[in-house]
Amino acid sequence: MMKAVTRSGDGGPEVLQIDEVPAPHPTETQLLVDVRATALNRVDLIQRRGGYPVPLGESEILGLEIAGTVTEMGTDVTGFEKGDPVFGLVGGGGYAEKAVIDYRMAMVIPDEWSFEHAAAIPEVFFTANENIFTLARLAAGETILIHAGGSGVGTAGIQIARRAGARVFVTAGTTDKIDRCVALGAIAGINYKQADFVTEIERLTDGNGVDVVLDFIGAPYLARNLQILKTRGRLSQVGLMGGSTTEIDLGVVMRKRLQIIGSVMRPQSLEEKIAITQRFVERWLPELKAGKLQPVIDTVFPLAQAREAHTYMEDNRNFGKIILTV
Ligand SMILES: NC(=O)c1ccc[n+]([C@@H]2O[C@H](COP(=O)([O-])OP(=O)(O)OC[C@H]3O[C@@H](n4cnc5c(N)ncnc54)[C@H](OP(=O)(O)O)[C@@H]3O)[C@@H](O)[C@H]2O)c1
């Protein structure tokens, strides 16, 4: 048995509670990990409210990333030992004392890192890398607008886009978040509560627009995102915090030869997620190890305060990641 955060039903943070539940057993290719830290992701709030069906075969327990130590290994696992400190992306089950992870998705935690530091990385760096580079093909010298620059994904995206030689603009809802995005490498930020981002992007780019938009807002931003894209621009749709249904003029997509690309990481196959992990390991893990990139940690809560942590995220108070220590 183990302690884990469970849900008494669908609803607000008050449905979260600590419970004794059966511990998971590793399959042939999985590691059993004593979880020391996990992190919140926006989708946890949606799952808590009952709005996200758990992919088949995944844990019902919240939590998409873990950092901890290996305590058991499946018979086909190679390259790991009991006691190894590891971190990585999981399909669920992170808000618990124990979780399983396929060994091909587990990464060894460098000596200098804390478990909290490691737990802040997988979901947001994988998401940013896949959507900005693999799918939207941002290149050096291009420009990108990252909406919700202060989100976990935004803070990772700003850093890797800048590191790749792109010019980064952001939107955020407070001056403080914009200042912190600029400190991370953005050229300028737009407070979307005070200004229209189309007008501001046109001003900041001398009317040229941007090559790529990374968007988490969805319906209310779609037409405006297309408006600020250059010819052959790419819109990477990764979240729908403002809604999913709207109407647009498809003429603009054709005239400017735009591409609208959508993706969700969680329901992808194990093979696809192993490839996503690998691309991150090759391109960005060395930069993180060298300290050239940093996960941005806003607050650390103990697992028992998962309710408070969810309320904090729901109030949009975080800049970067919220960690739960186990
Ligand atoms: N597709 C995928 O595979 C994938 C994977 C991971 C995350 N995501 C998505 O990426 C987004 C960010 O996730 P996260 O965990 O990094 O989020 P987060 O840390 O909770 O940050 C979200 C931020 O977005 C802003 N925001 C919220 N509602 C908004 C609205 N209606 N309009 C404009 N801004 C709004 C808030 O900042 P302000 O103060 O600036 O308003 C909030 O702090 C989410 O939509 C999530 O679902 C997608």
The ligand as an SDF file (V2000), in Angstrom:
LIG
                    3D

 48 52  0  0  0  0  0  0  0  0999 V2000
   -0.9340   19.7420  -25.7090 N   0  0  0  0  0  0  0  0  0  0  0  0
   -0.1140   19.3010  -24.7780 C   0  0  0  0  0  0  0  0  0  0  0  0
    0.5040   18.2490  -24.9330 O   0  0  0  0  0  0  0  0  0  0  0  0
    0.0820   20.0990  -23.5260 C   0  0  0  0  0  0  0  0  0  0  0  0
    1.0080   19.7000  -22.5710 C   0  0  0  0  0  0  0  0  0  0  0  0
    1.1960   20.5230  -21.4260 C   0  0  0  0  0  0  0  0  0  0  0  0
    0.4330   21.6680  -21.2780 C   0  0  0  0  0  0  0  0  0  0  0  0
   -0.4950   21.9790  -22.2300 N   0  0  0  0  0  0  0  0  0  0  0  0
   -1.3220   23.1810  -22.1170 C   0  0  0  0  0  0  0  0  0  0  0  0
   -0.4550   24.2800  -21.9740 O   0  0  0  0  0  0  0  0  0  0  0  0
   -1.1160   25.2990  -21.2360 C   0  0  0  0  0  0  0  0  0  0  0  0
   -0.2100   25.7440  -20.1240 C   0  0  0  0  0  0  0  0  0  0  0  0
   -0.0940   24.6910  -19.1790 O   0  0  0  0  0  0  0  0  0  0  0  0
    0.7480   24.9400  -17.8390 P   0  0  0  0  0  0  0  0  0  0  0  0
    0.5830   23.7410  -16.9800 O   0  0  0  0  0  0  0  0  0  0  0  0
    2.1010   25.3920  -18.2290 O   0  0  0  0  0  0  0  0  0  0  0  0
   -0.1070   26.1810  -17.2560 O   0  0  0  0  0  0  0  0  0  0  0  0
    0.0290   27.0860  -15.9580 P   0  0  0  0  0  0  0  0  0  0  0  0
    1.4100   27.0370  -15.4180 O   0  0  0  0  0  0  0  0  0  0  0  0
   -1.1320   26.7870  -15.1020 O   0  0  0  0  0  0  0  0  0  0  0  0
   -0.1690   28.5740  -16.5700 O   0  0  0  0  0  0  0  0  0  0  0  0
   -1.3210   28.9420  -17.2140 C   0  0  0  0  0  0  0  0  0  0  0  0
   -1.3660   30.4820  -17.3230 C   0  0  0  0  0  0  0  0  0  0  0  0
   -2.1790   30.8330  -18.4250 O   0  0  0  0  0  0  0  0  0  0  0  0
   -2.7900   32.0900  -18.2000 C   0  0  0  0  0  0  0  0  0  0  0  0
   -4.2200   31.9640  -18.5050 N   0  0  0  0  0  0  0  0  0  0  0  0
   -5.1320   31.1780  -17.9010 C   0  0  0  0  0  0  0  0  0  0  0  0
   -6.3330   31.3100  -18.4670 N   0  0  0  0  0  0  0  0  0  0  0  0
   -6.1790   32.2170  -19.4590 C   0  0  0  0  0  0  0  0  0  0  0  0
   -7.0600   32.7920  -20.4220 C   0  0  0  0  0  0  0  0  0  0  0  0
   -8.3490   32.4470  -20.4910 N   0  0  0  0  0  0  0  0  0  0  0  0
   -6.5530   33.6970  -21.3060 N   0  0  0  0  0  0  0  0  0  0  0  0
   -5.2480   34.0410  -21.2680 C   0  0  0  0  0  0  0  0  0  0  0  0
   -4.3630   33.5360  -20.3610 N   0  0  0  0  0  0  0  0  0  0  0  0
   -4.8300   32.6350  -19.4830 C   0  0  0  0  0  0  0  0  0  0  0  0
   -2.5280   32.4500  -16.7380 C   0  0  0  0  0  0  0  0  0  0  0  0
   -1.4890   33.4240  -16.7100 O   0  0  0  0  0  0  0  0  0  0  0  0
   -1.7930   35.0000  -16.8170 P   0  0  0  0  0  0  0  0  0  0  0  0
   -1.5650   35.5460  -15.4520 O   0  0  0  0  0  0  0  0  0  0  0  0
   -0.7780   35.4550  -17.8110 O   0  0  0  0  0  0  0  0  0  0  0  0
   -3.2080   35.1590  -17.2890 O   0  0  0  0  0  0  0  0  0  0  0  0
   -2.0130   31.1390  -16.1410 C   0  0  0  0  0  0  0  0  0  0  0  0
   -1.1180   31.3490  -15.0660 O   0  0  0  0  0  0  0  0  0  0  0  0
   -2.4420   24.6990  -20.7800 C   0  0  0  0  0  0  0  0  0  0  0  0
   -3.4380   25.0880  -21.6670 O   0  0  0  0  0  0  0  0  0  0  0  0
   -2.1860   23.2170  -20.8700 C   0  0  0  0  0  0  0  0  0  0  0  0
   -3.3630   22.4810  -21.0430 O   0  0  0  0  0  0  0  0  0  0  0  0
   -0.6660   21.2240  -23.3480 C   0  0  0  0  0  0  0  0  0  0  0  0
  1  2  1  0
  2  3  2  0
  2  4  1  0
  4  5  1  0
  4 48  2  0
  5  6  2  0
  6  7  1  0
  7  8  2  0
  8  9  1  0
  8 48  1  0
  9 10  1  0
  9 46  1  0
 10 11  1  0
 11 12  1  0
 11 44  1  0
 12 13  1  0
 13 14  1  0
 14 15  2  0
 14 16  1  0
 14 17  1  0
 17 18  1  0
 18 19  2  0
 18 20  1  0
 18 21  1  0
 21 22  1  0
 22 23  1  0
 23 24  1  0
 23 42  1  0
 24 25  1  0
 25 26  1  0
 25 36  1  0
 26 27  1  0
 26 35  1  0
 27 28  2  0
 28 29  1  0
 29 30  1  0
 29 35  2  0
 30 31  1  0
 30 32  2  0
 32 33  1  0
 33 34  2  0
 34 35  1  0
 36 37  1  0
 36 42  1  0
 37 38  1  0
 38 39  2  0
 38 40  1  0
 38 41  1  0
 42 43  1  0
 44 45  1  0
 44 46  1  0
 46 47  1  0
M  CHG  2   8   1  16  -1
M  END
$$$$
